[in-house]
Every structure is written in C-alpha cells, then in structure tokens.
Amino acid sequence: MLPRLKTSLRCWSRVALLPWATAALCVASLVANLVLYFTQQAIPASLLALQLAATLATVAYLALGARSISLRPAELAERMLKVQEDERQHLSRELHDDIGQMLTAAKLQLQWLQRRMPDELQSHCNTLRSTLDDTLGNVRDVSALLNPRQLASLGLEASLRAHLVRTLANSDVHWSLACNQRLGGIDEAVAMAVFRITQEAVTNMLRHAQAGNLIIQLQRTPEGLALSIQDDGCGFVPTRHPAAAGQRGLAGMQERVTALQGSLDITSQRGLGTRIEAVFPWPARTQQRAGSTNTHDL
C-alpha cells in the first residue's frame, strides 16, 4: 500500500509542477525579451530555445488538461460502477458466509435443544425455528440480489427468470420474459448491466407503479443487445437529469448504459405506464456475428 501511495504522490507532484514550470519559462522569456528590446541587442539562440521550451510546455499543459477533461466522465462512471459492484460482492460474501453460517448454526442448536425440551415448550421451539428459517431465506435472497452468482453459471436469461420468480412471487403482477434468441457469448459487463437495470426497474415498479402487468424483452439486434421493460402502472414524469431530481434508480441505469457506450430511452406518462429501452452495442470483434438475428427455440 505504501509504495503505491508514494507512486501516486510522485505522479501528482509532477502534474502539479507542470503549470508552475510553464509560468516560470514564460516569465523568464518575457523578461529577457524586454531587456533585449530596451538595450537594442540581437536575440541570441539561447533565448530562442527558452521561448521554444515555454511554447512546448504550454502546449503540453493544454493537451493534458483537455485529455483529463474529456476522459473524466467516462472514467468516473466506470470507476463508480466498479466500486459499487465490489462493495456489493463484499456484502454478499459477508451475508452468505458469516451471517448465513451463524443462522445455520443457531438452527442446528435449536434442533438439538428441541429434542430435549418438554412437550409444553415444543410450540415455542417450532415458532423460533420458523423464524430462523425465514431469516435465513431472507439473508440468502439479499445475498443473491447483491451478487447474482448465477449469471456466470446459468446465463443471463435464466438468472433474470429466477430473479423475477423470486421477487414477484408474493405480488399480483402478471409478468413475462420474452427471449427468442440464444444469449450465449454476452459480455460479462453487459450481462451485469442488463440484470441490474431489470432489477432496479422491477423494484421501482413494485414500490411506486402499482402495475398489474410487466413485459420484459431481450433481443439481439445488429446495433447490440436490446432490453425492453414495460409496465401498465401509474407512470411518472421523466427528467433529463435524474440524479439532480433525486431519482437515484434511474440515474444508476443511465450511468451503467453510459459506461458501456449504450443508449437509454425512458418513456412514461401519468396513468399510461412506463417503458424503458436500452441498447448495449456489441464489441468490435463480435459485431459481424451479432448481426445475425436468426431465432432459436430454447
């Protein structure tokens, strides 16, 4: 950790030194030109070299500033999403490995005690056992939401279907997931973005939309992987800057799509439901293969 910190400090000091060095060269060049002007002397080669160095330093500083400004939004979005996913994976491991194991151990201890309890206390033991089962199930559900491990093993469609079954099991929402094409070979970052956007859209629908129907579609297109999420809820008024309006869920969708150079379109009106459409472009190496839209039975 310490060597990395020293390296970062050295890089920062070099970048901070550049404007001061540029200013010093410009001032020295200006003073030398004024002295030669008032003394009416010829310009020596050393002064020309100094002026050239000042000009090059100025160009380098401007180029560095332009590069940092142009790359800042993409870099910030990518780093923020990476930090979020790392933190979610860490919390998921803590829940699954630590809290989940402790609840399982408590359940085993309860079973041992229940075999030795008198009959009049068996009902209390059964209640406590049911509470532990429900808590353990909730912990596993939260762990799965934070870190969908099944994406790597089951694939995108199966992971989405499992999430919808688990999340909408106790609701009155009628839902469908349409995917008439194979989704093998989808980039891991794209699959995670599709899963997180769908997850956020379903959560928002359950909290705010009061919808009765939900339709989710995944389709390969020549432009990229297209995701469509539509409900018939109460709708809302979308804003161009969701983060500033406090719509953190929509802002997170926008950040994920931006980080992958995709497009996001949210259409909603009061009483007319909501439609979310996102397109994630294919990588250059798979552009030609992705152009095929032949359907397959799954």
C-alpha contacts under 8 A as a table, 3 or more apart, distances in Angstrom:
res1	aa1	res2	aa2	distance
1	M	4	R	5.28
1	M	5	L	6.23
2	L	5	L	5.01
2	L	6	K	6.20
3	P	6	K	5.04
3	P	7	T	6.17
4	R	7	T	5.08
4	R	8	S	6.24
5	L	8	S	5.11
5	L	9	L	6.19
6	K	9	L	5.09
6	K	10	R	6.18
7	T	10	R	5.13
7	T	11	C	6.25
8	S	11	C	5.15
8	S	12	W	6.10
9	L	12	W	5.04
9	L	13	S	6.04
10	R	13	S	5.12
10	R	14	R	6.29
11	C	14	R	5.23
11	C	15	V	6.39
12	W	15	V	5.18
12	W	16	A	6.11
13	S	16	A	5.03
13	S	17	L	5.96
14	R	17	L	5.05
14	R	18	L	6.48
15	V	18	L	5.48
15	V	19	P	7.89
16	A	19	P	6.54
16	A	20	W	7.47
17	L	20	W	5.38
17	L	21	A	6.14
18	L	21	A	5.16
18	L	22	T	6.12
18	L	57	A	7.60
18	L	61	Y	6.81
19	P	22	T	5.00
19	P	23	A	6.10
19	P	61	Y	6.76
20	W	23	A	5.10
20	W	24	A	6.15
21	A	24	A	5.09
21	A	25	L	6.20
21	A	57	A	7.86
22	T	25	L	5.21
22	T	26	C	6.23
22	T	54	A	5.97
22	T	57	A	5.49
22	T	58	T	6.02
22	T	61	Y	7.97
23	A	26	C	5.15
23	A	27	V	6.15
24	A	27	V	5.18
24	A	28	A	6.09
25	L	28	A	5.16
25	L	29	S	6.05
25	L	50	L	7.01
25	L	51	Q	7.58
25	L	53	A	7.33
25	L	54	A	5.10
26	C	29	S	5.11
26	C	30	L	6.12
26	C	51	Q	7.39
26	C	54	A	5.58
27	V	30	L	5.07
27	V	31	V	6.16
28	A	31	V	5.23
28	A	32	A	6.16
29	S	32	A	5.21
29	S	33	N	6.19
29	S	47	L	6.98
29	S	50	L	6.32
29	S	51	Q	5.79
29	S	54	A	7.66
30	L	33	N	5.17
30	L	34	L	6.24
31	V	34	L	5.15
31	V	35	V	6.24
32	A	35	V	5.16
32	A	36	L	6.28
32	A	47	L	7.28
33	N	36	L	5.21
33	N	37	Y	6.04
33	N	43	I	7.98
34	L	37	Y	4.98
34	L	38	F	6.24
35	V	38	F	5.42
35	V	39	T	6.10
36	L	39	T	5.14
36	L	40	Q	5.56
36	L	41	Q	5.08
36	L	42	A	6.95
36	L	43	I	6.99
37	Y	40	Q	5.09
37	Y	41	Q	6.83
43	I	47	L	6.61
43	I	48	L	7.31
44	P	47	L	5.56
44	P	48	L	6.72
45	A	48	L	5.06
45	A	49	A	6.25
46	S	49	A	5.04
46	S	50	L	6.23
47	L	50	L	4.88
47	L	51	Q	6.19
48	L	51	Q	5.11
48	L	52	L	6.14
49	A	52	L	5.01
49	A	53	A	6.14
50	L	53	A	5.09
50	L	54	A	6.22
51	Q	54	A	5.05
51	Q	55	T	6.17
52	L	55	T	5.09
52	L	56	L	6.18
53	A	56	L	5.14
53	A	57	A	6.06
54	A	57	A	5.13
54	A	58	T	6.16
55	T	58	T	5.13
55	T	59	V	6.26
56	L	59	V	5.08
56	L	60	A	6.09
57	A	60	A	5.06
57	A	61	Y	6.12
58	T	61	Y	5.16
58	T	62	L	6.21
59	V	62	L	5.20
59	V	63	A	6.07
60	A	63	A	5.12
60	A	64	L	6.08
61	Y	64	L	5.14
61	Y	65	G	6.16
62	L	65	G	5.09
62	L	66	A	6.13
63	A	66	A	5.14
63	A	67	R	6.10
64	L	67	R	5.16
64	L	68	S	6.17
65	G	68	S	5.25
65	G	69	I	6.18
66	A	69	I	5.22
66	A	70	S	6.13
67	R	70	S	5.24
67	R	71	L	6.16
68	S	71	L	5.34
68	S	72	R	5.88
69	I	72	R	5.32
69	I	73	P	7.91
70	S	73	P	7.23
71	L	74	A	5.77
71	L	75	E	6.04
72	R	75	E	5.18
72	R	76	L	5.92
73	P	76	L	5.20
73	P	77	A	6.15
74	A	77	A	5.20
74	A	78	E	6.11
74	A	258	T	7.51
74	A	259	A	6.10
75	E	78	E	5.17
75	E	79	R	5.98
76	L	79	R	5.17
76	L	80	M	5.90
77	A	80	M	5.19
77	A	81	L	6.18
77	A	255	E	6.05
77	A	256	R	7.56
77	A	258	T	7.57
77	A	259	A	5.83
78	E	81	L	5.31
78	E	82	K	6.19
78	E	259	A	5.58
79	R	82	K	5.06
79	R	83	V	6.13
80	M	83	V	5.12
80	M	84	Q	6.15
81	L	84	Q	5.01
81	L	85	E	6.14
81	L	255	E	7.93
81	L	256	R	7.20
82	K	85	E	5.20
82	K	86	D	6.07
83	V	86	D	5.12
83	V	87	E	6.08
84	Q	87	E	5.18
84	Q	88	R	6.13
85	E	88	R	5.02
85	E	89	Q	6.11
85	E	147	N	7.98
86	D	89	Q	5.14
86	D	90	H	6.18
87	E	90	H	5.01
87	E	91	L	6.18
88	R	91	L	5.14
88	R	92	S	6.00
88	R	146	L	5.11
88	R	147	N	6.26
89	Q	92	S	4.97
89	Q	93	R	6.20
89	Q	146	L	6.40
89	Q	147	N	5.29
90	H	93	R	5.24
90	H	94	E	6.27
91	L	94	E	5.00
91	L	95	L	6.14
91	L	143	S	7.57
91	L	146	L	7.32
92	S	95	L	5.17
92	S	96	H	6.02
92	S	142	V	7.57
92	S	143	S	4.50
92	S	144	A	7.23
92	S	146	L	5.66
92	S	147	N	5.90
93	R	96	H	5.11
93	R	97	D	5.57
93	R	98	D	7.64
93	R	143	S	7.38
94	E	97	D	5.46
94	E	98	D	5.31
94	E	99	I	6.72
95	L	98	D	5.75
95	L	99	I	4.98
95	L	100	G	5.89
95	L	139	V	6.47
95	L	140	R	7.62
95	L	143	S	6.14
96	H	99	I	6.20
96	H	100	G	4.81
96	H	101	Q	7.12
96	H	139	V	7.18
96	H	140	R	6.52
96	H	143	S	6.24
97	D	100	G	5.69
97	D	101	Q	5.78
98	D	101	Q	5.31
98	D	102	M	6.21
99	I	102	M	5.10
99	I	103	L	6.16
99	I	139	V	7.84
100	G	103	L	5.23
100	G	104	T	6.20
100	G	136	L	6.34
100	G	139	V	6.74
100	G	140	R	7.41
101	Q	104	T	5.01
101	Q	105	A	6.11
102	M	105	A	5.02
102	M	106	A	6.13
103	L	106	A	4.98
103	L	107	K	6.15
103	L	132	L	6.83
103	L	135	T	7.99
103	L	136	L	6.36
104	T	107	K	5.01
104	T	108	L	6.32
104	T	136	L	7.51
105	A	108	L	5.11
105	A	109	Q	6.23
106	A	109	Q	5.07
106	A	110	L	6.13
106	A	132	L	7.99
107	K	110	L	5.05
107	K	111	Q	6.29
107	K	129	R	6.66
107	K	132	L	6.56
107	K	133	D	7.93
108	L	111	Q	5.09
108	L	112	W	6.36
109	Q	112	W	5.07
109	Q	113	L	6.26
110	L	113	L	5.04
110	L	114	Q	5.92
110	L	125	C	7.35
110	L	129	R	7.13
111	Q	114	Q	5.03
111	Q	115	R	6.50
112	W	115	R	5.61
112	W	116	R	7.10
113	L	116	R	5.28
113	L	117	M	6.18
114	Q	117	M	5.07
114	Q	122	Q	6.73
114	Q	125	C	6.31
117	M	121	L	6.30
117	M	122	Q	6.70
118	P	121	L	5.73
118	P	122	Q	6.78
119	D	122	Q	5.27
120	E	123	S	7.09
121	L	124	H	5.43
121	L	125	C	6.46
122	Q	125	C	5.01
122	Q	126	N	6.17
123	S	126	N	5.07
123	S	127	T	6.27
124	H	127	T	5.09
124	H	128	L	6.21
125	C	128	L	5.07
125	C	129	R	6.00
126	N	129	R	4.97
126	N	130	S	6.11
127	T	130	S	5.14
127	T	131	T	6.25
128	L	131	T	5.03
128	L	132	L	6.24
129	R	132	L	5.09
129	R	133	D	6.21
130	S	133	D	5.05
130	S	134	D	6.21
131	T	134	D	5.18
131	T	135	T	6.11
132	L	135	T	5.05
132	L	136	L	5.99
133	D	136	L	5.15
133	D	137	G	6.12
134	D	137	G	5.09
134	D	138	N	6.18
135	T	138	N	5.08
135	T	139	V	6.17
136	L	139	V	5.09
136	L	140	R	6.27
137	G	140	R	5.14
137	G	141	D	6.19
138	N	141	D	5.01
138	N	142	V	6.15
139	V	142	V	5.21
139	V	143	S	6.07
140	R	143	S	4.99
140	R	144	A	6.11
141	D	144	A	5.10
141	D	145	L	6.26
142	V	145	L	5.03
142	V	146	L	6.19
143	S	146	L	5.19
143	S	147	N	6.14
143	S	148	P	7.94
144	A	147	N	5.23
144	A	148	P	5.03
144	A	149	R	7.06
145	L	148	P	5.88
148	P	151	L	5.98
148	P	159	S	7.65
149	R	152	A	6.28
149	R	153	S	7.31
150	Q	153	S	5.02
150	Q	154	L	5.22
150	Q	155	G	6.85
150	Q	159	S	5.97
151	L	154	L	5.61
151	L	155	G	4.80
151	L	156	L	5.60
151	L	159	S	5.78
151	L	191	A	7.56
151	L	192	M	7.74
152	A	155	G	5.83
154	L	157	E	7.97
154	L	158	A	5.79
154	L	159	S	6.30
155	G	158	A	5.74
155	G	159	S	6.10
155	G	183	L	7.75
155	G	184	G	7.48
156	L	159	S	5.19
156	L	160	L	6.13
156	L	183	L	7.15
156	L	191	A	6.08
156	L	195	F	7.42
157	E	160	L	5.18
157	E	161	R	6.14
157	E	179	C	7.49
157	E	183	L	7.41
158	A	161	R	5.06
158	A	162	A	6.09
159	S	162	A	5.15
159	S	163	H	6.16
160	L	163	H	5.07
160	L	164	L	6.16
160	L	195	F	6.55
160	L	198	T	7.95
161	R	164	L	5.14
161	R	165	V	6.15
161	R	177	L	7.07
162	A	165	V	5.16
162	A	166	R	6.17
163	H	166	R	5.18
163	H	167	T	5.94
163	H	199	Q	7.96
164	L	167	T	5.14
164	L	168	L	5.69
164	L	169	A	7.81
165	V	168	L	5.59
165	V	169	A	5.57
166	R	169	A	5.54
167	T	170	N	7.51
168	L	171	S	5.17
168	L	172	D	7.70
168	L	173	V	6.83
172	D	212	G	6.65
173	V	211	A	6.72
173	V	212	G	4.64
173	V	213	N	5.40
173	V	214	L	6.92
174	H	212	G	6.08
174	H	213	N	4.73
174	H	214	L	6.21
175	W	213	N	5.66
175	W	214	L	4.52
175	W	215	I	5.71
175	W	216	I	7.82
176	S	214	L	6.51
176	S	215	I	5.11
176	S	216	I	6.19
177	L	215	I	6.27
177	L	216	I	4.83
177	L	217	Q	5.84
177	L	218	L	7.90
178	A	215	I	7.72
178	A	216	I	6.17
178	A	217	Q	4.69
178	A	218	L	6.37
179	C	182	R	7.75
179	C	217	Q	6.00
179	C	218	L	5.14
179	C	219	Q	6.31
180	N	218	L	7.99
180	N	219	Q	7.34
180	N	295	T	5.78
180	N	296	H	6.20
180	N	297	D	6.64
180	N	298	L	7.18
181	Q	219	Q	6.74
181	Q	220	R	7.10
181	Q	293	T	7.72
181	Q	294	N	7.25
181	Q	295	T	4.88
181	Q	296	H	5.29
181	Q	297	D	7.32
181	Q	298	L	7.56
182	R	295	T	7.63
182	R	296	H	6.56
182	R	298	L	7.26
183	L	186	I	6.14
183	L	220	R	7.97
186	I	190	V	6.81
186	I	191	A	6.37
187	D	190	V	5.27
187	D	191	A	6.19
188	E	191	A	5.09
188	E	192	M	6.15
189	A	192	M	5.18
189	A	193	A	6.18
190	V	193	A	5.03
190	V	194	V	6.16
190	V	260	L	7.44
190	V	280	F	6.91
191	A	194	V	5.20
191	A	195	F	6.17
192	M	195	F	5.08
192	M	196	R	6.08
193	A	196	R	5.16
193	A	197	I	6.03
193	A	256	R	6.11
193	A	257	V	7.43
194	V	197	I	5.25
194	V	198	T	6.11
194	V	227	L	7.22
195	F	198	T	5.24
195	F	199	Q	6.00
196	R	199	Q	4.90
196	R	200	E	6.09
196	R	253	M	7.90
197	I	200	E	5.16
197	I	201	A	6.08
197	I	253	M	5.64
198	T	201	A	5.04
198	T	202	V	6.10
198	T	229	I	7.43
199	Q	202	V	5.35
199	Q	203	T	6.22
200	E	203	T	5.09
200	E	204	N	6.13
200	E	249	G	6.29
200	E	253	M	7.96
201	A	204	N	5.17
201	A	205	M	6.13
201	A	229	I	7.62
201	A	249	G	7.99
202	V	205	M	5.02
202	V	206	L	6.26
203	T	206	L	5.26
203	T	207	R	6.22
204	N	207	R	5.12
204	N	208	H	5.83
204	N	209	A	7.00
204	N	249	G	7.83
205	M	208	H	5.50
205	M	209	A	4.62
205	M	210	Q	6.70
205	M	211	A	6.68
205	M	231	D	7.70
205	M	233	G	7.37
206	L	209	A	6.28
206	L	210	Q	6.44
206	L	211	A	7.47
207	R	210	Q	7.41
208	H	234	C	7.94
209	A	232	D	7.98
209	A	233	G	4.50
209	A	234	C	5.12
209	A	235	G	6.20
209	A	273	G	7.68
210	Q	233	G	5.28
210	Q	234	C	6.47
211	A	214	L	7.43
211	A	231	D	6.22
211	A	232	D	5.29
211	A	233	G	3.82
211	A	234	C	7.00
211	A	273	G	7.83
212	G	231	D	7.58
212	G	232	D	6.50
212	G	233	G	6.92
213	N	231	D	5.64
213	N	232	D	5.93
213	N	233	G	7.93
214	L	229	I	7.35
214	L	230	Q	5.81
214	L	231	D	4.55
214	L	232	D	7.12
215	I	228	S	7.92
215	I	229	I	5.88
215	I	230	Q	5.24
215	I	231	D	6.43
216	I	227	L	7.46
216	I	228	S	5.63
216	I	229	I	4.57
216	I	230	Q	6.48
217	Q	226	A	7.96
217	Q	227	L	5.85
217	Q	228	S	5.07
217	Q	229	I	6.61
218	L	225	L	7.21
218	L	226	A	5.79
218	L	227	L	4.90
218	L	228	S	6.61
219	Q	225	L	5.97
219	Q	226	A	5.25
219	Q	227	L	6.78
220	R	224	G	6.22
220	R	225	L	4.86
220	R	226	A	6.25
220	R	290	A	6.93
220	R	291	G	7.89
220	R	292	S	7.94
220	R	293	T	6.15
221	T	224	G	5.19
221	T	225	L	6.03
221	T	226	A	6.72
221	T	290	A	6.99
221	T	291	G	6.35
221	T	292	S	7.65
221	T	293	T	6.36
222	P	287	Q	7.51
222	P	290	A	5.99
222	P	291	G	4.19
222	P	292	S	7.12
222	P	293	T	7.66
223	E	279	V	7.55
223	E	280	F	7.78
223	E	281	P	5.67
223	E	282	W	6.95
223	E	291	G	7.63
224	G	279	V	5.97
224	G	280	F	5.14
224	G	281	P	4.02
224	G	282	W	4.92
224	G	290	A	7.16
225	L	279	V	5.60
225	L	280	F	5.17
225	L	281	P	6.49
225	L	282	W	7.19
226	A	277	E	7.24
226	A	278	A	5.80
226	A	279	V	4.44
226	A	280	F	6.51
227	L	276	I	7.91
227	L	277	E	5.66
227	L	278	A	5.14
227	L	279	V	6.29
228	S	275	R	7.16
228	S	276	I	5.69
228	S	277	E	4.55
228	S	278	A	6.60
229	I	275	R	5.67
229	I	276	I	5.06
229	I	277	E	6.54
230	Q	273	G	7.40
230	Q	274	T	5.70
230	Q	275	R	4.35
230	Q	276	I	6.37
231	D	273	G	5.47
231	D	274	T	5.55
231	D	275	R	6.69
232	D	235	G	7.75
232	D	272	L	6.34
232	D	273	G	4.17
232	D	274	T	6.70
233	G	271	G	6.72
233	G	272	L	6.80
233	G	273	G	4.42
233	G	274	T	6.90
234	C	269	Q	7.85
234	C	270	R	5.70
234	C	271	G	4.31
234	C	272	L	6.27
234	C	273	G	5.46
235	G	268	S	5.45
235	G	269	Q	5.14
235	G	270	R	4.63
235	G	271	G	5.49
235	G	272	L	5.87
235	G	273	G	4.39
235	G	274	T	5.44
236	F	268	S	5.79
236	F	269	Q	5.46
236	F	270	R	5.25
236	F	273	G	7.86
236	F	274	T	7.60
237	V	268	S	6.32
237	V	269	Q	6.01
237	V	270	R	7.00
238	P	242	P	7.68
238	P	266	I	7.13
238	P	267	T	7.29
238	P	268	S	6.64
239	T	242	P	5.61
239	T	245	A	7.33
241	H	244	A	5.65
241	H	245	A	6.52
241	H	251	A	7.70
242	P	245	A	4.99
242	P	246	G	6.20
242	P	247	Q	4.85
242	P	248	R	6.72
242	P	250	L	6.11
242	P	251	A	5.23
243	A	246	G	5.22
243	A	247	Q	5.51
243	A	248	R	5.59
243	A	250	L	7.69
243	A	251	A	5.17
244	A	247	Q	7.51
247	Q	250	L	5.63
247	Q	251	A	6.20
248	R	251	A	4.89
248	R	252	G	6.05
249	G	252	G	5.16
249	G	253	M	6.49
250	L	253	M	5.04
250	L	254	Q	6.26
251	A	254	Q	5.05
251	A	255	E	6.18
252	G	255	E	5.06
252	G	256	R	6.26
253	M	256	R	5.28
253	M	257	V	6.30
254	Q	257	V	5.24
254	Q	258	T	6.02
254	Q	264	L	6.68
255	E	258	T	5.07
255	E	259	A	6.05
256	R	259	A	5.20
256	R	260	L	6.56
257	V	260	L	5.32
257	V	261	Q	6.21
257	V	262	G	4.99
257	V	263	S	6.14
257	V	264	L	6.62
257	V	278	A	7.42
257	V	279	V	7.97
257	V	280	F	7.11
258	T	261	Q	4.89
258	T	262	G	5.78
258	T	263	S	7.14
259	A	262	G	7.65
260	L	280	F	6.76
260	L	281	P	7.74
261	Q	280	F	7.13
261	Q	281	P	7.13
262	G	278	A	7.19
262	G	279	V	5.52
262	G	280	F	4.59
262	G	281	P	5.91
263	S	278	A	5.59
263	S	279	V	5.34
263	S	280	F	6.87
264	L	276	I	7.40
264	L	277	E	5.81
264	L	278	A	4.45
264	L	279	V	6.71
265	D	276	I	5.93
265	D	277	E	5.15
265	D	278	A	6.36
266	I	274	T	7.35
266	I	275	R	5.85
266	I	276	I	4.61
266	I	277	E	6.41
267	T	274	T	5.81
267	T	275	R	5.12
267	T	276	I	6.45
268	S	272	L	6.80
268	S	273	G	5.86
268	S	274	T	4.34
268	S	275	R	6.27
269	Q	272	L	5.27
269	Q	273	G	6.35
269	Q	274	T	7.00
270	R	273	G	7.06
282	W	286	T	6.19
282	W	287	Q	5.57
282	W	290	A	7.03
283	P	286	T	5.53
283	P	287	Q	6.15
284	A	287	Q	5.17
285	R	288	Q	7.56
286	T	289	R	5.28
286	T	290	A	5.91
287	Q	290	A	5.20
287	Q	291	G	6.44
288	Q	291	G	5.36
288	Q	292	S	7.71
289	R	292	S	6.08
290	A	293	T	7.49
